[in-house]
């Protein structure tokens, strides 16, 4: 899977809205490490959890 993210991007998970907004820390293969405002650091398997870029329109 190819991600359209890079470190520093703001993202959110529509499946886990309670996590809040997160900042991408690193991307290695299909694993994305994100530091979320409500739950801290999560290592996300991009094949199982959807991430979307956050912008002011969300």
MOLINRA-V758988 format. One line per field, one symbol per residue. ss: DSSP state (~ for helix, > for strand, _ for the rest). phi: phi as a letter, one per 20 degrees, with the letter a starting at -180 (. if undefined). burial: # if it has 9 or more other C-alpha atoms within 8 Angstrom, else .. A space follows every 10 residues. Layout:
# MOLINRA-V758988
ss = ???
phi = ???
burial = ???
This chain:
# MOLINRA-V758988
ss = _________> >>_~~~~~~_ _>>>>>>>__ >>>>>>___> >>>>>_____ _>>_____
phi = .deecbgofe cbdgfcfffn ecdfebccle ddeceefdcm fcedefedce ccfebfef
burial = ......#.## ###.....## #######..# #######.#. .#.###..## #.##....
